[in-house]
């Protein structure tokens, strides 16, 4: 859907008027092009301790000649990376100030900032854990500052600095694929990796960053349009064979999407008690199990609690939550999700902050967060990860039906002052599905431009 206000601010007159009256001027956001794996040009690395060798490590991780640990006054950078893992007390946090105070002005428009911290749970003492937890507030604040120029800032928590572990989130945050992911935290799970490293000692070197999902099969629910269709197209672009699932009445739309990407259509009502078995049978007929399951299908039935009929409550809970629980349970029981599989669920910022008239929807989406946190440990035994994305205001048919003033506010209340696109959600999901992301589980990534809801 077209954002008329954004277009108005792009004109000379509109830009001048909005500046005079103090209205937000949405920046230009650069998204990935035909080379989605490409990184920003010119990356400056810094660290708390010069002896950590982060510059050399990042150079190796990113395989880029554009990484440097030295800067001149005239340099401009597409990315700034700071290793804060060595900070052990509040007094030592001054190195953050020194690096960013000096170099933040050199960040290009649509630039990328990544701070690498140490998981507070792995810190040696309370002083270190305290300041490492503080990195979240620092990154979210920096993200709001640079959002005015279309740039983003994100944080990676590592249990230890491990080249294999950190490569996937580092590359994602330093590429234009993360255009609408701002002020977010990725926590790497070393314990989860322990069981897979022995079997995959050399696998990461064999996986392409260009087509990381080659040879993988993905099941995408709600794939006929909007975010679901974008997910299907993006996964296909990245090499996956897609099994797109949607309601029987969407057959025409679903067929068009699947035909365009060489995928297979599965028609089923996910609230049907027999749906899990129908889906499982379709999977077995079309492939030898699935490597990735993306639970995207969802509905809203908004009403204030005092006037919400029970049927509206039940519809939303059944589609958005109960059906996911049933499908996951059935596929896992039948070993239809392959070893080293990935599950990604679509939550919402409404599940984080709540929303007026959405008690049913907010419960269902908050429960998704509870699902990934509670099931991740048991799934790790099968080397399966489970994560979720929480979209903010994304330009879809659903948000197009929102009243005009609510829609205007929804677009402006984030650090990037505009709505996101379905591709922003799809890119984030594809990142979480990649083989190189095996150390990421039980993570919730908001795709919201750093919306103030739940911030």
TIGU-179257 format. One line per 2 residues: number of its first residue (from 1); their letters; for each residue x, y, z of C-alpha. Coordinates in steps of 0.001 Angstrom, whole numbers, plus 500000, padded with zeros to 6 digits. Example, Ala and Ser with C-alpha at 12.3 -4.5 7.8 and 13.67 -1.06 7.14 Angstrom:
BEGIN
1) as) 512300,495500,507800; 513670,498940,507140
***
This chain:
BEGIN
1) xx) 500000,500000,500000; 501189,503510,499161
3) xx) 502342,505820,501961; 501195,509251,500763
5) xx) 502876,511106,503607; 506232,509474,502861
7) xx) 505919,510471,499209; 505042,514034,500231
9) xx) 508194,514336,502366; 510275,513264,499365
11) xx) 509244,516407,497481; 511154,519666,497950
13) xx) 508073,521525,499196; 506915,518690,501431
15) xx) 510327,518255,502992; 510556,521976,503756
17) xx) 507063,522177,505260; 507553,519102,507470
19) xx) 510910,520432,508653; 509410,523809,509583
21) xx) 506558,522366,511633; 508634,519599,513188
23) xx) 506909,516607,511581; 508914,513398,511129
25) xx) 510678,512980,507793; 511045,509282,506975
27) xx) 514563,508493,505751; 515308,506520,502609
29) xx) 515873,502881,503559; 518161,500799,501390
31) xx) 517147,497150,500994; 518989,494178,499510
33) xx) 519130,493952,495719; 519885,491071,493366
35) xx) 522897,490177,495539; 521207,489870,498944
37) xx) 524260,488325,500594; 526393,491396,499831
39) xx) 527628,493405,502806; 527745,497148,503269
41) xx) 530816,498781,501799; 533506,499894,504241
43) xx) 533332,498369,507728; 535260,499846,510648
45) xx) 535992,497564,513600; 536834,498586,517130
47) xx) 537137,496806,520456; 537522,497432,524158
49) xx) 540843,495635,524213; 543176,496108,521270
51) xx) 544608,492648,521871; 541364,490818,521064
53) xx) 542154,490814,517368; 538557,491499,516397
55) xx) 539581,493246,513193; 541367,490150,511899
57) xx) 538571,487863,513057; 535859,489904,511399
59) xx) 537986,490148,508278; 538044,486353,508169
61) xx) 534348,485966,509020; 533132,488396,506401
63) xx) 535693,487489,503726; 535766,491184,502921
65) xx) 538573,493502,501907; 536457,496404,503163
67) xx) 537092,495692,506849; 539554,497877,508719
69) xx) 540508,498733,512283; 542010,502090,511347
71) xx) 540236,505273,510245; 541178,508714,509004
73) xx) 539220,511916,509465; 538000,511771,505865
75) xx) 536772,508163,505921; 533106,507214,505558
77) xx) 531784,503828,506598; 528876,501602,505674
79) xx) 529252,499669,508914; 530632,500066,512437
81) xx) 531400,496972,514518; 532478,497164,518163
83) xx) 533589,494234,520302; 532434,495006,523833
85) xx) 532992,491504,525223; 536060,492661,527142
87) xx) 534199,495349,529122; 534115,494127,532741
89) xx) 532845,497162,534673; 530885,500361,534296
91) xx) 534103,502387,534351; 535371,500532,531296
93) xx) 532246,501413,529296; 533982,504661,528340
95) xx) 535531,502834,525382; 532052,502621,523865
97) xx) 531792,506375,524080; 535257,506894,522641
99) xx) 534607,504734,519580; 531116,505902,518702
101) xx) 531634,509537,519646; 534509,509642,517197
103) xx) 533097,507562,514337; 529299,507763,514428
105) xx) 529326,510915,512304; 531188,508937,509634
107) xx) 528394,506382,509215; 526747,506495,505795
109) xx) 522998,506749,505272; 521369,503303,505654
111) xx) 524548,502276,507478; 524830,499351,509886
113) xx) 526057,499212,513489; 526762,495954,515312
115) xx) 527875,495686,518933; 529139,492314,520145
117) xx) 528642,491650,523834; 529059,488782,526265
119) xx) 525902,487077,527487; 525289,488295,531067
121) xx) 524635,484677,532082; 528213,483813,531128
123) xx) 529891,486719,532918; 532431,486112,535673
125) xx) 530901,488426,538272; 527961,490794,538893
127) xx) 529926,493886,537835; 530605,492431,534404
129) xx) 527076,491054,534029; 525655,494456,534963
131) xx) 527470,496440,532291; 527017,493740,529646
133) xx) 523240,493865,530248; 523499,497616,529822
135) xx) 524548,497151,526192; 520883,496601,525329
137) xx) 519973,500112,526431; 522998,501524,524655
139) xx) 522218,499811,521351; 518528,500720,521412
141) xx) 519421,504360,522033; 522018,504429,519259
143) xx) 519437,502763,517002; 517037,505654,517587
145) xx) 519743,508215,516875; 520862,506708,513578
147) xx) 517337,505750,512515; 516898,509314,511301
149) xx) 519328,508533,508471; 517876,505113,507672
151) xx) 520645,503326,509568; 520230,500503,512098
153) xx) 522034,499258,515211; 521819,495763,516684
155) xx) 523469,493654,519379; 524873,490119,519301
157) xx) 525331,488345,522633; 527908,485594,522381
159) xx) 528778,483079,525054; 532266,483180,523630
161) xx) 533799,484664,520514; 533451,481799,518056
163) xx) 533935,482489,514349; 531453,479849,513219
165) xx) 528789,480873,515714; 528810,484591,515130
167) xx) 529152,484689,511345; 525466,484411,510449
169) xx) 524015,487221,512636; 527047,489403,511957
171) xx) 526638,489112,508197; 522861,489620,508423
173) xx) 523142,492780,510489; 525860,494127,508176
175) xx) 523787,493595,505037; 520784,495462,503657
177) xx) 518659,492380,504332; 518248,493740,507883
179) xx) 516835,497063,506627; 513870,497107,509047
181) xx) 515490,495184,511929; 516625,497806,514402
183) xx) 517584,497807,518076; 517411,494006,518299
185) xx) 519365,491415,520253; 520509,488009,519013
187) xx) 521710,485619,521715; 523890,482724,520588
189) xx) 523439,479413,522341; 526762,477663,522829
191) xx) 525136,474779,524724; 522914,474043,521733
193) xx) 525922,473943,519441; 527798,471400,521512
195) xx) 525789,468491,520123; 526117,469492,516481
197) xx) 529745,470529,516137; 531049,466970,516055
199) xx) 528896,466189,513019; 529395,469487,511255
201) xx) 533068,470291,511702; 533486,471368,508098
203) xx) 529925,471906,506968; 529861,475690,507371
205) xx) 532696,476067,504861; 530581,474160,502332
207) xx) 527395,476218,502732; 526965,479076,500290
209) xx) 526146,482520,501635; 524499,483214,498269
211) xx) 522164,480172,498275; 522265,478953,501879
213) xx) 519019,476972,501649; 519983,474890,498618
215) xx) 518696,471336,498988; 516331,472269,501821
217) xx) 512548,471864,501857; 510374,474487,503554
219) xx) 506727,474360,504617; 505193,477867,504698
221) xx) 501665,478376,506017; 499523,481274,504804
223) xx) 501622,481378,501634; 499088,482697,499132
225) xx) 499641,486422,499684; 501205,489180,501766
227) xx) 503983,488211,504133; 503507,484490,503434
229) xx) 503969,484903,499679; 507056,487036,500279
231) xx) 508498,484374,502594; 507930,481697,499959
233) xx) 509604,483766,497224; 512571,484682,499421
235) xx) 513221,481101,500528; 513050,479984,496900
237) xx) 515515,482718,495966; 517844,481355,498630
239) xx) 517668,477845,497171; 514831,476102,499032
241) xx) 512016,474014,497608; 508822,475516,499038
243) xx) 505643,473719,500023; 503084,476509,500320
245) xx) 500030,475850,502473; 496829,477850,502611
247) xx) 493040,477600,502768; 491213,475807,499924
249) xx) 489504,479077,498923; 492902,480616,498159
251) xx) 493749,477942,495594; 493998,480337,492645
253) xx) 496276,482795,494473; 498397,480052,495992
255) xx) 498856,478341,492627; 500144,481565,491082
257) xx) 502726,482031,493850; 503895,478412,493798
259) xx) 504063,478252,490001; 506284,481328,489917
261) xx) 508871,479733,492239; 508554,476071,491292
263) xx) 506921,475208,494590; 504116,472848,495548
265) xx) 500694,473911,496856; 499006,472245,499829
267) xx) 495373,473139,500492; 494134,472678,504055
269) xx) 492284,474467,506810; 494800,474398,509660
271) xx) 492003,474504,512255; 490587,471196,510978
273) xx) 491326,468468,513556; 492583,466287,510702
275) xx) 494823,469028,509267; 498092,467863,510898
277) xx) 497728,464379,509383; 496683,465820,505999
279) xx) 499737,468082,506018; 502008,465226,507050
281) xx) 500706,463017,504244; 501244,465817,501727
283) xx) 504814,466296,502969; 505592,462589,502642
285) xx) 504152,462570,499134; 506100,465629,497962
287) xx) 509415,465192,499778; 511363,463176,502315
289) xx) 510290,465313,505235; 510832,469044,505649
291) xx) 513871,470927,506864; 512036,474136,507737
293) xx) 508550,474945,509035; 507389,478554,508959
295) xx) 504156,479234,510829; 502957,482429,509185
297) xx) 499169,481936,508922; 497227,484197,511245
299) xx) 494043,486247,511626; 492696,489149,513657
301) xx) 489193,489523,515087; 489443,492805,516980
303) xx) 486929,493869,519588; 487013,495389,523041
305) xx) 486938,492641,525643; 483563,493632,527085
307) xx) 481880,493215,523682; 483942,490369,522201
309) xx) 481870,487227,521553; 483417,483903,522489
311) xx) 483477,482821,518841; 485893,485645,517939
313) xx) 488168,484661,520804; 488181,480997,519791
315) xx) 488815,481707,516090; 491938,483742,516766
317) xx) 493374,481366,519378; 492742,478333,517170
319) xx) 494340,479777,514026; 497202,481706,515608
321) xx) 498211,479303,518365; 496437,475967,518818
323) xx) 496891,474929,515180; 500641,475556,515447
325) xx) 500843,473409,518564; 498961,470583,516843
327) xx) 500982,470728,513613; 504338,470854,515417
329) xx) 503400,467966,517696; 502245,465767,514807
331) xx) 505231,466481,512558; 507685,465866,515395
333) xx) 505967,462659,516477; 506219,461351,512914
335) xx) 509817,462537,512437; 508669,464665,509504
337) xx) 510972,467528,510508; 514463,466464,509556
339) xx) 517460,466519,511877; 519019,470002,512046
341) xx) 515598,471373,511156; 514326,474875,511746
343) xx) 510983,476147,513029; 510137,479843,512806
345) xx) 506852,481287,514078; 505403,484703,513316
347) xx) 504524,486596,516485; 503750,490337,516668
349) xx) 504701,493429,518633; 501099,493258,519901
351) xx) 502187,490149,521763; 504975,492147,523398
353) xx) 503178,495361,524316; 499486,494511,523922
355) xx) 497102,496566,521824; 493700,498142,522294
357) xx) 490909,495781,521268; 493297,492880,520617
359) xx) 493225,490799,523796; 492703,487606,521794
361) xx) 495377,488422,519212; 497885,489653,521815
363) xx) 497455,486489,523886; 498020,484282,520843
365) xx) 501138,486165,519754; 502579,486427,523274
367) xx) 502037,482687,523623; 504205,482166,520535
369) xx) 507054,483736,522501; 506343,481365,525358
371) xx) 506314,478469,522908; 509783,479112,521502
373) xx) 511271,479655,524945; 509736,476535,526484
375) xx) 510206,474103,523595; 513730,475101,522509
377) xx) 515498,472884,525103; 513623,469728,524131
379) xx) 514019,470403,520414; 517762,470889,520825
381) xx) 518024,467167,521515; 517005,466655,517883
383) xx) 519264,469477,516693; 516162,471487,515776
385) xx) 516028,475213,516481; 512883,477256,517064
387) xx) 512688,481043,516838; 510125,483746,516156
389) xx) 509847,487079,514401; 507576,489866,515625
391) xx) 506538,492210,512808; 505541,495762,513565
393) xx) 503566,497851,511074; 504068,496027,507766
395) xx) 502436,497255,504553; 499939,494475,503783
397) xx) 496262,494116,502918; 495597,493682,506640
399) xx) 497161,497022,507615; 495557,498698,504586
401) xx) 492203,498075,506257; 493275,499973,509390
403) xx) 491615,503423,509821; 493623,506179,508156
405) xx) 494780,508038,511282; 495702,504823,513081
407) xx) 497609,503778,509992; 499488,507092,509915
409) xx) 500475,506731,513573; 501469,503086,513116
411) xx) 503945,504058,510423; 505548,506924,512336
413) xx) 506034,505471,515813; 509294,503733,515016
415) xx) 512863,504959,514707; 512648,504727,510900
417) xx) 509345,506694,510741; 507732,504393,508177
419) xx) 506104,501018,507742; 508056,497946,506792
421) xx) 507528,495687,503795; 506743,491948,503669
423) xx) 510254,491336,502315; 511687,492673,505596
425) xx) 509982,489871,507520; 510931,487313,504874
427) xx) 514616,488276,504919; 514760,487892,508696
429) xx) 513104,484484,508565; 515486,483303,505853
431) xx) 518412,484383,508030; 517085,482338,510967
433) xx) 516602,479304,508712; 520132,479261,507297
435) xx) 522418,476345,508271; 524927,478920,509550
437) xx) 522318,480052,512136; 522407,476751,514004
439) xx) 523511,478515,517188; 520376,480689,517311
441) xx) 517376,479259,519125; 514656,480607,521459
443) xx) 515259,484066,519989; 512563,486626,519212
445) xx) 513529,489148,516557; 511314,492184,516110
447) xx) 510962,493396,512523; 509527,496771,513390
449) xx) 512080,499506,512739; 512313,499824,516550
451) xx) 508673,500601,517179; 507994,502335,520507
453) xx) 505430,499630,521382; 507149,497366,523862
455) x) 510491,499074,523317
***
